[in-house]
Amino acid sequence: MDFSGFDTRNYKTLPVADGYAAWSHTYDETVRDLLDLPLLEQIHCVDWSSCERAADLACGTGRTGAWLVQQGVKRIDGIDLTPEMIELARRKEVYDGLHVCDVADTPLESAAYDLCIMVLADEHLKDLTPLYRETARLTRPGGLFVIVGYHPHFMLMGIPPHFHPESGEPLAITSYLHFTSDHVQAAHAAGWSLLEMHEHLIDETCIAAKPKWEKYLNHPISFAMVWRKA
Ligand SMILES: C[S@@+](CC[C@H](N)C(=O)[O-])C[C@H]1O[C@@H](n2cnc3c(N)ncnc32)[C@H](O)[C@@H]1O
């Protein structure tokens, strides 16, 4: 669903590649770790260190790739739509290969990956079906897909993914609203089964880092799902 009908901020909105090109310089200094790392650390059905090969979709600046290497994942390929984000990922030296492309249509090898992962990007996809289909193509039988996303609850409260440039007004990036059932339907159609799901609520740690979030205490800000391919 198009997000614009829910938008309460009405920030100027940039297309994905333009938005992340503009945000790339300051992206790693912002507080994204608060949204994804607490969820990744709760996941118990993934034995990260036994994962030989992973594909990090919408890898951005390589934050997730760096985390995967720390967990013992051996080899990682990354893809992202935004060249400026990929260039920063390249500098982290954690990826075997990096490609500028769409998550729906990657040049990566079929059935070659133990794990696909995509963190904080599904809200930029108009349709989830091609994502789940492409991850099913890349993953070996019995392999896993971990998806971490910005919670639809925050989108419904009218708050789009946005950033504060060094000067000027905040800028939003084109976004779509996906309900949990949209994920389930797209994943099932591609042959995925749900193994695990978590939701992360705004807690005191988030508020210490972002005091403006105090009014959102206990609201869900992000989610994680782990899917297994039959
Ligand atoms: C919020 S960032 C997340 C980056 C990284 N996964 C992380 O957690 O730090 C969203 C990323 O998704 C990428 N992206 C959005 N839509 C995409 C698409 N259709 N195909 C590939 N990458 C996409 C953007 O370029 C951006 O780098």
The ligand as a Gaussian input file, in Angstrom:
#p B3LYP/6-31G(d) Opt

LIG

0 1
 C       17.732000       1.794000       5.636000
 S       18.934000       1.256000       4.456000
 C       19.413000      -0.298000       5.161000
 C       20.822000      -0.665000       4.770000
 C       21.378000      -1.852000       5.543000
 N       20.639000      -3.062000       5.275000
 C       21.383000      -1.534000       7.019000
 O       20.575000      -2.110000       7.743000
 O       22.179000      -0.678000       7.423000
 C       17.957000       0.753000       3.084000
 C       18.809000       0.294000       1.907000
 O       17.946000      -0.397000       0.996000
 C       18.401000      -0.123000      -0.308000
 N       17.295000      -0.436000      -1.212000
 C       16.043000       0.063000      -1.186000
 N       15.296000      -0.476000      -2.157000
 C       16.090000      -1.369000      -2.797000
 C       15.888000      -2.269000      -3.879000
 N       14.708000      -2.361000      -4.511000
 N       16.914000      -3.043000      -4.265000
 C       18.126000      -2.959000      -3.643000
 N       18.371000      -2.125000      -2.619000
 C       17.371000      -1.335000      -2.190000
 C       18.793000       1.350000      -0.259000
 O       19.630000       1.704000      -1.322000
 C       19.467000       1.418000       1.115000
 O       20.847000       1.188000       1.030000

